[in-house]
Structure formats: structure tokens, C-alpha cells
Amino acid sequence: MAEYVLTATKNNARAGSFYDRIEGLYDLTFKLNGYGRSLDQYFEAHHLPVFPGASVLDAGCGTGTLTLALLRNLKVPVKLTAIDLSASSMATAKKYVDKSNSSQQPVRFAQGNVLALPFADEAFDLVLTSGVLEYLPLDEGLSELARVIAPGGHLLHLPMRPTPITTLLEMLFRFKTHPPHEVAETTDRYFQVVSHYRFPRFQAISWSKSAVLAQKFYVGSADVPSGLAGQ
């Protein structure tokens, strides 16, 4: 399994070239599984913690499912950036945004590795990511996401959870799900969890994912766990 799983490092991220090859299949999967509708319903019920002019990053945008859901549900103009390892997937995402962006919200696309984000410290007020941490060493991935989030800013991530469907997706897309307790413990090193949402059972997204909204600690905050203050 170690050779089969495309775990990334800062200097070697094979998932990008893998997704370049399977971009069509990946895109078709998300067209059929209803994830976009589920995200719309989630965002309608849980308004994003953003303000006019906030800097927002979709870290690992793929073919644009999450980016497009953001555009459909943002209530205020923001500075939106979307990155991905796969040039082919990102080109498809850009095509969909150009076609479906009725709000005319600008989106800046860039190719990049989530383990070495090409952004300054504390550059974003909100980072969203889905289907990415499963390709990364968990602590390195969350640490790098925390680096680019401003104190008091938020991370919304949609971690995979162990189910039979997830096992099938692992084989199809060559990732490995992190145990839920490890996701929770590692998230707590850098963030305060605000909510942990389970999608309704009748939605396909619920068969493999949940949604965790977390806020980055303020420097000097009393909420910072022992040993993290000053890091």
C-alpha cells in the first residue's frame, strides 16, 4: 500500500501528475455524486465566516466543485484564490468558473503544493480544503495551512472518514484516510474547533465526508493549549 498511496512531500507530489491523467474521470465522479448540491445546502445553513474584502483560499481546488459552491453562496465580495497540483484539473475548474460565475467574483488560479504554499504567513482569513489532507502527512499539512491563516481566521476542511465507500475511493484515487482521532488531535494543535458537521445520510457526500470548521488561535489567547503559545 505504501507504494500505491500517493503521499506527498514538499519536493515530490505525485498526485498532481496522477490527477492530470484521470482528470476526466475525477470530474465525472463529482458531476454524478451530488457533492455540489450538498455543499450548497451546507453553506446555506452555515454561513461562511467572511467579510467584504476577506482573503479566501481553496487549497486543492481539483476541477472546481468547492470553488463553484463558494461562488454560488458568497454573500460579500472577497479575494478568492484557488490552487491545485494538477494543471489539467485546474484548467477545468477555470473553465467552469468562467462559464458559471454569475456573480462576477474574480478568482485567481495558481498551481502549487499544499505542503509548500506559495503565500506569505497569515495571508488568508479563510482557507477551505477537501480531498487534500488524505495525500499529506497530517501534521505537516495542517501546520502549513495554519501558517497562511491569520490569527482568528478559519479553516473549513472536509476530512474523509472510514466507511466502505471511502475504502473504494482510496483504491480508485490512491489516497489514505487518516483515523478520525488523529485528525481531531492534530487539528487541535493549531485551531479551536467551532463545529463538526455530519451531512444527512441520504446525501452521497455523507458516505465518506464530514465538515470541520476551526478557528486559528489568536497569539496570546487563553484558548491556546499548553506548549503552543509563541509558536
PASEBA-1860 file (N, C-alpha, C; in nm, 3 decimals):
! residues 231
1> MAEYVLTA> 0.083/-0.120/0.000/0.000/0.000/0.000/0.087/0.126/0.000 ~ 0.202/0.121/0.066/0.287/0.240/0.075/0.327/0.291/-0.062 ~ 0.353/0.201/-0.158/0.390/0.243/-0.292/0.269/0.291/-0.371 ~ 0.152/0.238/-0.336/0.032/0.270/-0.412/-0.024/0.406/-0.372 ~ -0.017/0.439/-0.243/-0.070/0.566/-0.194/0.023/0.680/-0.234 ~ -0.035/0.787/-0.286/0.044/0.898/-0.340/0.067/1.005/-0.234 ~ 0.128/0.968/-0.123/0.156/1.063/-0.017/0.260/1.164/-0.064 ~ 0.231/1.292/-0.043/0.318/1.398/-0.095/0.425/1.436/0.006
9> TKNNARAG> 0.533/1.494/-0.046/0.630/1.566/0.033/0.640/1.706/-0.027 ~ 0.719/1.793/0.035/0.733/1.929/-0.017/0.795/1.929/-0.156 ~ 0.880/1.830/-0.183/0.953/1.828/-0.310/0.905/1.723/-0.408 ~ 0.811/1.640/-0.366/0.765/1.532/-0.453/0.616/1.509/-0.428 ~ 0.534/1.555/-0.521/0.389/1.544/-0.507/0.333/1.475/-0.630 ~ 0.337/1.342/-0.629/0.297/1.264/-0.747/0.149/1.272/-0.777 ~ 0.069/1.314/-0.680/-0.075/1.320/-0.703/-0.109/1.418/-0.815 ~ -0.025/1.520/-0.836/-0.052/1.616/-0.942/-0.053/1.551/-1.079
17> SFYDRIEG> 0.051/1.475/-1.111/0.057/1.410/-1.242/-0.047/1.299/-1.252 ~ -0.078/1.232/-1.139/-0.182/1.130/-1.139/-0.317/1.192/-1.177 ~ -0.350/1.306/-1.117/-0.477/1.371/-1.147/-0.478/1.434/-1.286 ~ -0.361/1.469/-1.338/-0.356/1.512/-1.478/-0.406/1.401/-1.570 ~ -0.374/1.276/-1.534/-0.412/1.163/-1.618/-0.559/1.124/-1.602 ~ -0.615/1.143/-1.482/-0.752/1.095/-1.457/-0.851/1.210/-1.442 ~ -0.814/1.328/-1.484/-0.897/1.447/-1.462/-1.040/1.426/-1.511 ~ -1.057/1.361/-1.628/-1.191/1.339/-1.682/-1.276/1.252/-1.592
25> LYDLTFKL> -1.219/1.141/-1.543/-1.290/1.052/-1.452/-1.324/1.122/-1.322 ~ -1.228/1.194/-1.269/-1.249/1.267/-1.143/-1.363/1.368/-1.158 ~ -1.360/1.442/-1.267/-1.463/1.543/-1.290/-1.601/1.478/-1.305 ~ -1.607/1.367/-1.379/-1.734/1.298/-1.398/-1.789/1.247/-1.264 ~ -1.701/1.197/-1.178/-1.743/1.148/-1.047/-1.816/1.256/-0.970 ~ -1.761/1.376/-0.971/-1.822/1.485/-0.894/-1.946/1.541/-0.961 ~ -1.959/1.522/-1.091/-2.083/1.562/-1.158/-2.199/1.471/-1.118 ~ -2.167/1.344/-1.091/-2.271/1.245/-1.065/-2.306/1.228/-0.918
33> NGYGRSLD> -2.215/1.264/-0.827/-2.237/1.227/-0.688/-2.314/1.330/-0.606 ~ -2.346/1.444/-0.664/-2.428/1.541/-0.593/-2.356/1.621/-0.486 ~ -2.222/1.614/-0.482/-2.148/1.688/-0.380/-2.177/1.837/-0.386 ~ -2.188/1.892/-0.508/-2.212/2.036/-0.523/-2.340/2.078/-0.455 ~ -2.447/2.002/-0.474/-2.576/2.034/-0.410/-2.565/2.023/-0.258 ~ -2.493/1.924/-0.211/-2.475/1.909/-0.066/-2.398/2.026/-0.008 ~ -2.296/2.072/-0.080/-2.220/2.188/-0.033/-2.307/2.313/-0.031 ~ -2.391/2.330/-0.133/-2.483/2.443/-0.134/-2.571/2.443/-0.010
41> QYFEAHHL> -2.626/2.327/0.024/-2.713/2.318/0.141/-2.636/2.345/0.269 ~ -2.512/2.297/0.275/-2.429/2.324/0.392/-2.404/2.474/0.407 ~ -2.365/2.539/0.298/-2.334/2.682/0.305/-2.459/2.767/0.333 ~ -2.574/2.721/0.287/-2.698/2.793/0.317/-2.729/2.789/0.466 ~ -2.699/2.677/0.529/-2.729/2.660/0.671/-2.617/2.709/0.762 ~ -2.494/2.715/0.708/-2.377/2.754/0.788/-2.303/2.862/0.709 ~ -2.336/2.986/0.737/-2.277/3.096/0.662/-2.126/3.102/0.685 ~ -2.055/3.129/0.579/-1.910/3.134/0.586/-1.863/3.251/0.672
49> PVFPGASV> -1.758/3.232/0.752/-1.707/3.340/0.837/-1.616/3.434/0.756 ~ -1.679/3.512/0.668/-1.603/3.605/0.584/-1.666/3.744/0.594 ~ -1.591/3.842/0.550/-1.634/3.981/0.549/-1.594/4.042/0.416 ~ -1.650/4.155/0.377/-1.612/4.215/0.248/-1.462/4.236/0.237 ~ -1.405/4.186/0.128/-1.262/4.201/0.105/-1.176/4.095/0.171 ~ -1.237/3.997/0.239/-1.159/3.891/0.304/-1.080/3.811/0.199 ~ -0.965/3.762/0.240/-0.881/3.678/0.153/-0.916/3.532/0.181 ~ -0.956/3.461/0.074/-1.005/3.323/0.087/-0.925/3.234/-0.007
57> LDAGCGTG> -0.887/3.117/0.042/-0.811/3.020/-0.037/-0.883/2.887/-0.043 ~ -0.902/2.836/-0.166/-0.944/2.697/-0.186/-0.816/2.618/-0.211 ~ -0.773/2.543/-0.111/-0.644/2.474/-0.116/-0.665/2.332/-0.169 ~ -0.639/2.313/-0.298/-0.662/2.186/-0.365/-0.797/2.186/-0.433 ~ -0.813/2.276/-0.531/-0.947/2.300/-0.588/-0.994/2.191/-0.682 ~ -0.905/2.103/-0.730/-0.947/1.999/-0.823/-1.013/2.060/-0.945 ~ -1.125/2.003/-0.987/-1.196/2.055/-1.104/-1.301/2.159/-1.066 ~ -1.297/2.206/-0.941/-1.374/2.325/-0.907/-1.502/2.305/-0.829
65> TLTLALLR> -1.530/2.185/-0.779/-1.657/2.162/-0.708/-1.674/2.258/-0.590 ~ -1.572/2.269/-0.506/-1.581/2.354/-0.389/-1.573/2.502/-0.429 ~ -1.488/2.534/-0.525/-1.477/2.673/-0.572/-1.611/2.724/-0.623 ~ -1.678/2.642/-0.704/-1.807/2.682/-0.760/-1.914/2.695/-0.652 ~ -1.912/2.606/-0.553/-2.006/2.617/-0.442/-1.983/2.747/-0.365 ~ -1.858/2.783/-0.347/-1.825/2.911/-0.283/-1.886/3.027/-0.361 ~ -1.865/3.028/-0.491/-1.914/3.137/-0.574/-2.066/3.147/-0.569 ~ -2.133/3.035/-0.561/-2.279/3.036/-0.556/-2.332/3.087/-0.422
73> NLKVPVKL> -2.250/3.081/-0.318/-2.302/3.108/-0.184/-2.237/3.226/-0.113 ~ -2.134/3.284/-0.168/-2.075/3.402/-0.106/-2.175/3.517/-0.108 ~ -2.188/3.585/0.005/-2.281/3.698/0.016/-2.210/3.832/0.003 ~ -2.077/3.831/0.009/-1.999/3.955/0.000/-1.882/3.931/-0.095 ~ -1.828/4.036/-0.156/-1.711/4.018/-0.243/-1.587/3.987/-0.160 ~ -1.507/3.892/-0.207/-1.384/3.854/-0.138/-1.269/3.844/-0.240 ~ -1.150/3.826/-0.188/-1.033/3.800/-0.272/-1.011/3.648/-0.270 ~ -1.054/3.582/-0.377/-1.058/3.435/-0.381/-0.945/3.380/-0.466
81> TAIDLSAS> -0.868/3.289/-0.408/-0.759/3.220/-0.476/-0.786/3.070/-0.471 ~ -0.757/3.000/-0.581/-0.772/2.855/-0.586/-0.642/2.795/-0.638 ~ -0.590/2.695/-0.568/-0.466/2.630/-0.613/-0.488/2.481/-0.624 ~ -0.406/2.417/-0.706/-0.407/2.272/-0.718/-0.274/2.227/-0.777 ~ -0.238/2.102/-0.749/-0.118/2.044/-0.810/-0.138/2.013/-0.958 ~ -0.260/1.974/-0.994/-0.287/1.925/-1.129/-0.324/2.039/-1.221 ~ -0.242/2.062/-1.323/-0.270/2.168/-1.420/-0.398/2.138/-1.498 ~ -0.421/2.011/-1.532/-0.540/1.974/-1.608/-0.667/1.997/-1.527
89> SMATAKKY> -0.666/1.957/-1.400/-0.782/1.978/-1.315/-0.809/2.127/-1.297 ~ -0.703/2.202/-1.278/-0.718/2.346/-1.257/-0.772/2.415/-1.382 ~ -0.730/2.370/-1.499/-0.782/2.427/-1.625/-0.931/2.401/-1.637 ~ -0.976/2.282/-1.595/-1.119/2.251/-1.597/-1.194/2.339/-1.499 ~ -1.138/2.356/-1.379/-1.201/2.444/-1.280/-1.215/2.585/-1.334 ~ -1.111/2.636/-1.397/-1.115/2.772/-1.452/-1.222/2.783/-1.561 ~ -1.235/2.679/-1.643/-1.336/2.679/-1.748/-1.476/2.687/-1.687 ~ -1.501/2.609/-1.583/-1.631/2.612/-1.519/-1.658/2.747/-1.453
97> VDKSNSSQ> -1.556/2.804/-1.390/-1.574/2.935/-1.326/-1.605/3.041/-1.431 ~ -1.532/3.040/-1.541/-1.556/3.138/-1.647/-1.699/3.126/-1.702 ~ -1.752/3.003/-1.704/-1.884/2.979/-1.761/-1.997/3.006/-1.662 ~ -1.973/2.980/-1.533/-2.084/2.977/-1.437/-2.078/3.086/-1.331 ~ -1.982/3.175/-1.338/-1.962/3.274/-1.232/-2.053/3.394/-1.253 ~ -2.181/3.377/-1.221/-2.279/3.483/-1.245/-2.254/3.605/-1.157 ~ -2.189/3.587/-1.043/-2.161/3.699/-0.954/-2.044/3.783/-0.999 ~ -1.970/3.731/-1.099/-1.850/3.800/-1.149/-1.745/3.820/-1.040
105> QPVRFAQG> -1.747/3.733/-0.941/-1.645/3.735/-0.837/-1.513/3.688/-0.897 ~ -1.407/3.770/-0.895/-1.278/3.727/-0.951/-1.220/3.608/-0.875 ~ -1.159/3.516/-0.949/-1.090/3.402/-0.890/-0.950/3.395/-0.950 ~ -0.851/3.392/-0.865/-0.713/3.379/-0.912/-0.670/3.234/-0.896 ~ -0.623/3.173/-1.004/-0.578/3.034/-1.001/-0.426/3.029/-1.001 ~ -0.371/2.931/-0.926/-0.227/2.912/-0.921/-0.199/2.765/-0.897 ~ -0.091/2.716/-0.955/-0.050/2.578/-0.933/0.043/2.573/-0.813 ~ 0.018/2.481/-0.722/0.103/2.477/-0.603/0.078/2.354/-0.518
113> NVLALPFA> 0.173/2.328/-0.428/0.174/2.215/-0.337/0.127/2.264/-0.201 ~ 0.026/2.200/-0.144/-0.028/2.242/-0.016/0.076/2.230/0.096 ~ 0.177/2.148/0.078/0.283/2.138/0.178/0.385/2.252/0.168 ~ 0.378/2.329/0.061/0.470/2.443/0.042/0.393/2.553/-0.028 ~ 0.293/2.607/0.041/0.205/2.706/-0.021/0.283/2.831/-0.059 ~ 0.262/2.882/-0.180/0.338/2.999/-0.227/0.278/3.131/-0.180 ~ 0.253/3.138/-0.048/0.191/3.257/0.009/0.262/3.294/0.139 ~ 0.252/3.422/0.174/0.313/3.471/0.297/0.238/3.419/0.419
121> DEAFDLVL> 0.305/3.426/0.533/0.240/3.392/0.658/0.116/3.479/0.678 ~ 0.011/3.420/0.732/-0.111/3.492/0.772/-0.175/3.568/0.657 ~ -0.170/3.509/0.536/-0.219/3.578/0.416/-0.370/3.566/0.397 ~ -0.435/3.470/0.464/-0.576/3.442/0.436/-0.661/3.448/0.564 ~ -0.785/3.489/0.543/-0.882/3.492/0.652/-0.963/3.363/0.660 ~ -0.972/3.294/0.548/-1.044/3.166/0.543/-0.975/3.076/0.442 ~ -0.949/2.952/0.481/-0.896/2.850/0.391/-0.994/2.733/0.393 ~ -1.025/2.685/0.274/-1.112/2.567/0.260/-1.033/2.459/0.188
129> TSGVLEYL> -1.053/2.335/0.229/-0.985/2.226/0.162/-1.067/2.098/0.173 ~ -1.068/2.022/0.065/-1.142/1.896/0.060/-1.067/1.798/-0.028 ~ -1.046/1.677/0.021/-0.979/1.574/-0.057/-0.830/1.595/-0.073 ~ -0.769/1.672/0.017/-0.627/1.705/0.006/-0.545/1.645/0.120 ~ -0.593/1.661/0.243/-0.515/1.616/0.358/-0.487/1.467/0.353 ~ -0.570/1.393/0.281/-0.550/1.247/0.271/-0.429/1.211/0.187 ~ -0.373/1.307/0.115/-0.249/1.286/0.040/-0.126/1.338/0.114 ~ -0.145/1.391/0.234/-0.038/1.460/0.305/-0.009/1.397/0.440
137> PLDEGLSE> 0.115/1.407/0.488/0.138/1.381/0.630/0.053/1.481/0.709 ~ -0.030/1.434/0.798/-0.136/1.516/0.855/-0.084/1.640/0.928 ~ 0.016/1.622/1.013/0.066/1.737/1.088/0.130/1.840/0.996 ~ 0.206/1.793/0.896/0.269/1.887/0.803/0.164/1.964/0.724 ~ 0.059/1.895/0.683/-0.046/1.961/0.605/-0.121/2.066/0.685 ~ -0.166/2.030/0.805/-0.240/2.126/0.887/-0.150/2.239/0.935 ~ -0.025/2.210/0.962/0.069/2.314/1.002/0.087/2.418/0.892 ~ 0.100/2.371/0.767/0.119/2.464/0.656/-0.009/2.545/0.630
145> LARVIAPG> -0.124/2.482/0.641/-0.249/2.557/0.628/-0.261/2.661/0.738 ~ -0.226/2.624/0.861/-0.231/2.720/0.972/-0.136/2.836/0.949 ~ -0.022/2.808/0.888/0.077/2.915/0.864/0.019/3.030/0.784 ~ -0.062/2.998/0.682/-0.110/3.103/0.592/-0.243/3.164/0.638 ~ -0.297/3.119/0.750/-0.422/3.174/0.804/-0.389/3.277/0.911 ~ -0.454/3.392/0.903/-0.434/3.497/1.003/-0.490/3.454/1.138 ~ -0.433/3.500/1.249/-0.491/3.469/1.380/-0.638/3.512/1.384 ~ -0.722/3.421/1.431/-0.865/3.447/1.433/-0.935/3.407/1.304
153> GHLLHLPM> -0.856/3.376/1.200/-0.913/3.327/1.075/-0.959/3.183/1.088 ~ -1.017/3.131/0.981/-1.081/3.000/0.990/-1.030/2.902/0.883 ~ -1.039/2.776/0.919/-1.016/2.665/0.827/-1.144/2.583/0.821 ~ -1.192/2.558/0.699/-1.301/2.463/0.678/-1.245/2.346/0.601 ~ -1.236/2.230/0.664/-1.188/2.114/0.591/-1.290/2.002/0.599 ~ -1.292/1.924/0.491/-1.388/1.815/0.476/-1.312/1.683/0.476 ~ -1.275/1.635/0.595/-1.194/1.512/0.601/-1.274/1.390/0.562 ~ -1.205/1.294/0.501/-1.265/1.164/0.476/-1.279/1.091/0.609
161> RPTPITTL> -1.382/1.009/0.620/-1.399/0.927/0.739/-1.410/0.780/0.696 ~ -1.367/0.688/0.779/-1.362/0.547/0.739/-1.502/0.489/0.716 ~ -1.529/0.448/0.594/-1.653/0.380/0.557/-1.619/0.285/0.442 ~ -1.707/0.192/0.407/-1.682/0.108/0.289/-1.667/0.190/0.160 ~ -1.744/0.297/0.146/-1.731/0.381/0.027/-1.594/0.448/0.025 ~ -1.547/0.493/0.140/-1.415/0.555/0.148/-1.307/0.456/0.105 ~ -1.318/0.331/0.146/-1.221/0.229/0.106/-1.216/0.215/-0.045 ~ -1.332/0.217/-0.109/-1.337/0.210/-0.255/-1.271/0.333/-0.317
169> LEMLFRFK> -1.298/0.450/-0.262/-1.239/0.573/-0.314/-1.088/0.574/-0.294 ~ -1.041/0.518/-0.184/-0.896/0.508/-0.160/-0.828/0.430/-0.273 ~ -0.889/0.320/-0.313/-0.831/0.238/-0.419/-0.839/0.309/-0.554 ~ -0.947/0.382/-0.575/-0.966/0.449/-0.703/-0.875/0.569/-0.720 ~ -0.861/0.648/-0.612/-0.788/0.774/-0.622/-0.655/0.775/-0.546 ~ -0.614/0.660/-0.490/-0.479/0.639/-0.438/-0.442/0.734/-0.323 ~ -0.533/0.744/-0.225/-0.503/0.820/-0.104/-0.524/0.728/0.016 ~ -0.498/0.780/0.134/-0.519/0.703/0.257/-0.586/0.791/0.361
177> THPPHEVA> -0.700/0.747/0.410/-0.775/0.823/0.509/-0.703/0.822/0.643 ~ -0.695/0.938/0.706/-0.638/0.947/0.840/-0.743/0.906/0.943 ~ -0.706/0.834/1.046/-0.803/0.799/1.151/-0.866/0.924/1.210 ~ -0.996/0.924/1.235/-1.065/1.044/1.287/-1.003/1.101/1.414 ~ -0.955/1.015/1.505/-0.896/1.069/1.628/-0.768/1.143/1.599 ~ -0.692/1.100/1.496/-0.570/1.172/1.460/-0.603/1.306/1.395 ~ -0.707/1.309/1.314/-0.750/1.436/1.254/-0.790/1.534/1.365 ~ -0.868/1.485/1.462/-0.914/1.571/1.571/-0.797/1.621/1.655
185> ETTDRYFQ> -0.707/1.531/1.692/-0.594/1.570/1.777/-0.501/1.667/1.706 ~ -0.477/1.644/1.577/-0.386/1.731/1.504/-0.450/1.867/1.477 ~ -0.578/1.869/1.446/-0.648/1.996/1.429/-0.638/2.079/1.557 ~ -0.651/2.015/1.672/-0.648/2.086/1.799/-0.513/2.148/1.831 ~ -0.408/2.107/1.763/-0.276/2.167/1.787/-0.268/2.310/1.733 ~ -0.348/2.338/1.630/-0.336/2.466/1.561/-0.464/2.548/1.564 ~ -0.577/2.487/1.596/-0.706/2.552/1.583/-0.797/2.518/1.701 ~ -0.898/2.600/1.717/-1.010/2.570/1.806/-1.127/2.528/1.718
193> VVSHYRFP> -1.174/2.405/1.734/-1.286/2.358/1.652/-1.412/2.434/1.690 ~ -1.478/2.490/1.588/-1.603/2.564/1.606/-1.724/2.472/1.588 ~ -1.717/2.387/1.486/-1.828/2.294/1.462/-1.777/2.173/1.384 ~ -1.845/2.060/1.405/-1.816/1.938/1.331/-1.949/1.887/1.279 ~ -1.968/1.895/1.148/-2.097/1.870/1.086/-2.098/1.735/1.015 ~ -2.204/1.660/1.040/-2.226/1.535/0.967/-2.337/1.558/0.865 ~ -2.307/1.535/0.740/-2.405/1.552/0.634/-2.518/1.452/0.651 ~ -2.640/1.488/0.606/-2.753/1.393/0.615/-2.723/1.261/0.545
201> RFQAISWS> -2.772/1.153/0.599/-2.737/1.020/0.549/-2.780/0.997/0.404 ~ -2.885/1.065/0.360/-2.933/1.042/0.224/-2.847/1.113/0.119 ~ -2.753/1.196/0.162/-2.664/1.264/0.069/-2.537/1.181/0.048 ~ -2.495/1.166/-0.076/-2.379/1.082/-0.106/-2.253/1.131/-0.036 ~ -2.241/1.261/-0.016/-2.121/1.314/0.049/-2.107/1.259/0.191 ~ -2.221/1.224/0.254/-2.218/1.175/0.392/-2.156/1.037/0.402 ~ -2.150/0.966/0.290/-2.095/0.831/0.292/-1.943/0.830/0.310 ~ -1.879/0.946/0.296/-1.733/0.948/0.306/-1.677/1.071/0.376
209> KSAVLAQK> -1.757/1.177/0.394/-1.701/1.302/0.444/-1.783/1.363/0.557 ~ -1.716/1.447/0.635/-1.782/1.538/0.728/-1.722/1.677/0.705 ~ -1.768/1.777/0.779/-1.717/1.913/0.762/-1.676/1.968/0.898 ~ -1.551/2.012/0.907/-1.498/2.066/1.032/-1.460/2.212/1.011 ~ -1.522/2.302/1.087/-1.487/2.443/1.085/-1.406/2.472/1.211 ~ -1.288/2.531/1.193/-1.200/2.558/1.306/-1.140/2.697/1.293 ~ -1.113/2.758/1.407/-1.057/2.893/1.410/-0.914/2.889/1.461 ~ -0.826/2.961/1.391/-0.687/2.966/1.433/-0.674/3.047/1.561
217> FYVGSADV> -0.589/2.998/1.649/-0.570/3.065/1.777/-0.515/3.206/1.757 ~ -0.563/3.298/1.840/-0.501/3.429/1.850/-0.372/3.416/1.930 ~ -0.271/3.491/1.892/-0.146/3.489/1.967/-0.172/3.540/2.108 ~ -0.134/3.462/2.207/-0.155/3.502/2.345/-0.293/3.470/2.398 ~ -0.377/3.407/2.315/-0.513/3.377/2.359/-0.511/3.275/2.472 ~ -0.606/3.290/2.562/-0.618/3.193/2.670/-0.662/3.057/2.620 ~ -0.713/3.055/2.492/-0.757/2.927/2.435/-0.643/2.846/2.380 ~ -0.522/2.904/2.370/-0.409/2.830/2.314/-0.368/2.720/2.409
225> PSGLAGQ> -0.362/2.596/2.363/-0.322/2.487/2.452/-0.180/2.504/2.502 ~ -0.150/2.445/2.615/-0.017/2.449/2.673/0.087/2.405/2.572 ~ 0.194/2.484/2.558/0.303/2.449/2.467/0.290/2.511/2.331 ~ 0.171/2.570/2.296/0.157/2.629/2.166/0.178/2.778/2.165 ~ 0.161/2.845/2.277/0.176/2.989/2.281/0.316/3.027/2.237 ~ 0.323/3.123/2.146/0.452/3.170/2.098/0.507/3.094/1.983 ~ 0.443/2.982/1.941/0.492/2.905/1.828/0.454/2.976/1.699
END
